[in-house]
Amino acid sequence: MRLRSAMAASAGALVLLLTAPGSASAADGQFRYSYTTSDGYDAVGFINDPPSGTCINIQGPGSEPGSAAYAPKNRTDATATVFLEADCTGGAYFTLRPGGGASDRLLVRSVVFS
């Protein structure tokens, strides 16, 4: 009788685990960056609630293709790693803690959140 009760409890626990929603795979908050438009004006771009573990190439609307953004601000609850190269490649990268930011000197072309 005890074996049946233990098996029933185990089966119930397994069903609960399978039906419980998984954690959302996104950083909550906003990632901001500055860029220069093709007309030479400074502008601010942002990414709301970015996905975790996915490389995002940064390019502001109207900016020259391949130009770098600058001054990233990580206003999310996840760590952001910004890269100088597109597609989160290359050896030049910088890690921004949640709520952190960098100066205008930090150039970025892509970002990934953990």
N, C-alpha and C positions, 0 to 999 in steps of 0.2 A: 504494500500500500504506500509506503514511503517513497518507493522508487517512482510510482505513478505521479505522486504529488510533485516530486522534484522535476520529473520530465515535463509535467504540465507547466510548472513555473518557468522552466528554461525556455520552453516553446513560447510562452507569453512574453518573456523578456526579448526574445529574438524578433517577434512580431513588432514590438514597440521600437526596437532599434531600426528595423527596416522601414517603418512608416514615419519615423521622426524626420522632420526636415533637416537637411544638411546646412552647414554654415554658408552664408553668402560669400562668394569668392570675389569680393570687391572691397576696395578701400573706401571708407566713408569720408566724404569731405571734398575739398577742391584743391587741385594742383594749378598754380598760376605761373606764368612766365611772361616776359616782355619780348617784343620783337620789333623790328623796323619794317614798315610797309614799303612797297615799291616806290611810293612817293616820298619816302624819307621821314615819315612821321613815326613816333614811338607809339606802340599799341600794347595792350595786354590781352593775352589769350588764357584760356583756362580749360581744364578737363574736370568734369564733375563725376564723382564716384567711379574712379577708374578701376578696371578689372585688375585683379592680382595675378602676377606671373605672366603677363602678356606685355610684350614690348610695344610701346606706342611711339611712333615717330612724330616729332613736334614740328609743326610749321604753321605759322599764323596766316590767316587769309590775306592775300595780296602781297605776301612777302616773296622775295626772289626764291625760286626753287634751290634747295641746297643751303640756303642761308641759315645761320644758327640763331636760336633764341638765346636769351640771357636772363640773369637774375631770377632763377626759379624759386618759388615759395611752395613748400609742401604743407598745405593746410588739411591734410588727410590724417587718418589714424594709423597709417601704415608707413613703413620705411620706403623711401623712393631712392632709387639709384639712377642718376642721370649720366648720360654718355655724350661725349663730344661727337661721336659718329652716329649715323643713322643705324637703325636695326639693332640697337644695343650691342654694338660691336666695338672693338678697339680697346686699347689699354688705358685710355683716358676716360675715367669715370669718377664720380663723386657721390657719396651717400648723404642723403638728407633725412634726418630723423623726423618723426611726426611733429608738425608745428614748426619745423625749421625752414631756413631760407639761406640764400647765398647772395653775394654781391653781383653787381653788374658785370664784373669781369668773368664770371663763370658762364661759358658758352655751352649750350646743350642742343642736341638734335634728336635725342630719344630718351625715354624713361621707362623703367619697369618698377612695379610696386610689389613688395613682399607681404 
